Amino acid sequence: PAQNSALQRPLLVPLLSLAPGYRLMAAVPAFFLAMLFFLDQNITVRTVNSPANKLQPRPTYNLDLFVLALLTGCTSVCGLPWMCAATVESINHIRSMTDYADTRAAVGASSGAAATLSGARGAAWRARFDEVDADGSGALSADEIVAMLRRPDEGGRALPSDEAARQATDILRKYDLSGDGQLQLDEFGLWCEAKAAPEATPADGQPVEA
């Protein structure tokens, strides 16, 4: 076979030159190596795509393992080093791309909202929270918030789905202090408190958004 000038050997490894018995023996560690690749890739993907990271899945979300399999097959027949997921580097990459915000004031406000939940108005908010929490998980998911926002008002009007989804995303962005992608009871109380607060009024008497 033709020699590759960079590798000083044929580009493709002559696998058939090895005795069949040795090929069968090599299949045993190859099986365990394939399991290691699968587990390493999935552990890395699940860690990186944790709800706390708030990543948005793309259409290519499920192609990573397929691409890794193609690369591993190509590097194997060429006798080149294998590629696999780099767990530590992936986590560090996520951290380097993360925007951090100072939530100390928000946490203090959340504590105030939790204290407010003990009053009469807080009891009503707690009852509403339990009503919206359809699955009884003790936290409101984005879908449950959308369903709450889409409930018809007294005039029978309901928000469009896209507008309700936009508002739900905005609510989670502002009041999801724990970063778990859901609204806990105290965070829900903080949102209710902000929603019930009177609108601020500037010097000219025109109301503005709080």
FENCORGI-V965674 format. One record per residue. N is the residue number from 1. RES is the residue in three letters. SS is DSSP state (alpha for helix, beta for strand, coil for the rest). Layout:
N RES SS
N RES SS
This chain:
1 PRO coil
2 ALA coil
3 GLN coil
4 ASN beta
5 SER coil
6 ALA coil
7 LEU coil
8 GLN coil
9 ARG beta
10 PRO coil
11 LEU coil
12 LEU coil
13 VAL coil
14 PRO coil
15 LEU alpha
16 LEU alpha
17 SER alpha
18 LEU coil
19 ALA coil
20 PRO alpha
21 GLY alpha
22 TYR alpha
23 ARG alpha
24 LEU alpha
25 MET alpha
26 ALA alpha
27 ALA alpha
28 VAL alpha
29 PRO alpha
30 ALA alpha
31 PHE alpha
32 PHE alpha
33 LEU alpha
34 ALA alpha
35 MET alpha
36 LEU alpha
37 PHE alpha
38 PHE alpha
39 LEU alpha
40 ASP alpha
41 GLN alpha
42 ASN alpha
43 ILE alpha
44 THR alpha
45 VAL alpha
46 ARG alpha
47 THR alpha
48 VAL alpha
49 ASN coil
50 SER coil
51 PRO alpha
52 ALA alpha
53 ASN alpha
54 LYS coil
55 LEU coil
56 GLN coil
57 PRO coil
58 ARG coil
59 PRO coil
60 THR coil
61 TYR alpha
62 ASN alpha
63 LEU alpha
64 ASP alpha
65 LEU alpha
66 PHE alpha
67 VAL alpha
68 LEU alpha
69 ALA alpha
70 LEU alpha
71 LEU alpha
72 THR alpha
73 GLY alpha
74 CYS alpha
75 THR alpha
76 SER alpha
77 VAL alpha
78 CYS coil
79 GLY coil
80 LEU coil
81 PRO coil
82 TRP coil
83 MET coil
84 CYS coil
85 ALA coil
86 ALA coil
87 THR alpha
88 VAL alpha
89 GLU alpha
90 SER alpha
91 ILE alpha
92 ASN alpha
93 HIS alpha
94 ILE alpha
95 ARG alpha
96 SER alpha
97 MET coil
98 THR coil
99 ASP coil
100 TYR coil
101 ALA coil
102 ASP coil
103 THR coil
104 ARG alpha
105 ALA alpha
106 ALA alpha
107 VAL alpha
108 GLY alpha
109 ALA alpha
110 SER alpha
111 SER alpha
112 GLY alpha
113 ALA alpha
114 ALA alpha
115 ALA alpha
116 THR alpha
117 LEU coil
118 SER coil
119 GLY coil
120 ALA alpha
121 ARG alpha
122 GLY alpha
123 ALA alpha
124 ALA alpha
125 TRP alpha
126 ARG alpha
127 ALA alpha
128 ARG alpha
129 PHE alpha
130 ASP alpha
131 GLU alpha
132 VAL alpha
133 ASP coil
134 ALA coil
135 ASP coil
136 GLY coil
137 SER coil
138 GLY coil
139 ALA coil
140 LEU beta
141 SER coil
142 ALA alpha
143 ASP alpha
144 GLU alpha
145 ILE alpha
146 VAL alpha
147 ALA alpha
148 MET alpha
149 LEU alpha
150 ARG coil
151 ARG coil
152 PRO coil
153 ASP coil
154 GLU coil
155 GLY coil
156 GLY coil
157 ARG coil
158 ALA coil
159 LEU coil
160 PRO coil
161 SER alpha
162 ASP alpha
163 GLU alpha
164 ALA alpha
165 ALA alpha
166 ARG alpha
167 GLN alpha
168 ALA alpha
169 THR alpha
170 ASP alpha
171 ILE alpha
172 LEU alpha
173 ARG alpha
174 LYS alpha
175 TYR alpha
176 ASP coil
177 LEU coil
178 SER coil
179 GLY coil
180 ASP coil
181 GLY coil
182 GLN coil
183 LEU beta
184 GLN coil
185 LEU alpha
186 ASP alpha
187 GLU alpha
188 PHE alpha
189 GLY alpha
190 LEU alpha
191 TRP alpha
192 CYS alpha
193 GLU alpha
194 ALA alpha
195 LYS alpha
196 ALA alpha
197 ALA coil
198 PRO coil
199 GLU coil
200 ALA coil
201 THR beta
202 PRO coil
203 ALA coil
204 ASP coil
205 GLY coil
206 GLN coil
207 PRO beta
208 VAL coil
209 GLU coil
210 ALA coil
